[in-house]
Amino acid sequence: DAGVTQSPTHLIKTRGQQVTLRCSPKSGHDTVSWYQQALGQGPQFIFQYYEEEERQRGNFPDRFSGHQFPNYSSELNVNALLLGDSALYLCASSLSRWGNTEAFFGQGTRLTVV
Amino acid sequence: AQSVTQPDIHITVSEGASLELRCNYSYGATPYLFWYVQSPGQGLQLLLKYFSGDTLVQGIKGFEAEFKRSQSSFNLRKPSVHWSDAAEYFCAVALTDSWGKLQFGAGTQVVVTP
């Protein structure tokens, strides 16, 4: 089992550009959540996708958007990049039901905006 | 407002000594509680979780945590620290109806000295 995989691992973009980050969930998981972790801070919830729809969203502007595909993989898109968008972007997958489930995190994509 | 607080930004501990990391939360109801560990440049690994039942929870790598409802706390402990425990530790909470949306504390950086 490959676990949660994210691509790319590192990315450098210029202010104003657009970026797409990708995530493949752990086998058997149907829910994908995205988090932004700025340097020296804890991860902040961006949004969550289930059944190809955004189920809930954190306090992030509309520049942040996403998509989930039928195979449960997901993309995070950020438009009009700002310097403040520089961060580690983490993807987490889980099952849609609670119980003894947990969120599994990928290694993250380090985005640097210059 | 709902919050997760990790009062200690940085802790230095000698190898072989005990470790305790503090976590307090402020929510209307008892949330689900988690501790994650993050090594440099890596994603998050779940150490342990509390949903209900026994308030002393055992996790991986020799860690345990105790839930105290009266203090709204979920402190992480390890009796004897190894050099490989040097990392950043995050406490996280999820509301029972939040479908796995995690709110993280700011983290505690643990340094292990010989």
Interface residues (C-beta under 8 A of the other chain):
Chain A: V4 T31 S33 Y35 G40 Q41 G42 P43 Q44 F45 Q48 Y50 R55 Q56 G58 L90 A92 S94 S96 W98 N100 T101 E102 A103 F104 F105 G106 Q107 G108 R110
Chain B: V4 Y32 F34 Y36 G41 Q42 G43 L44 Q45 L46 K49 F51 F90 A92 T96 S98 W99 G100 K101 L102 Q103 F104 G105 A106 G107
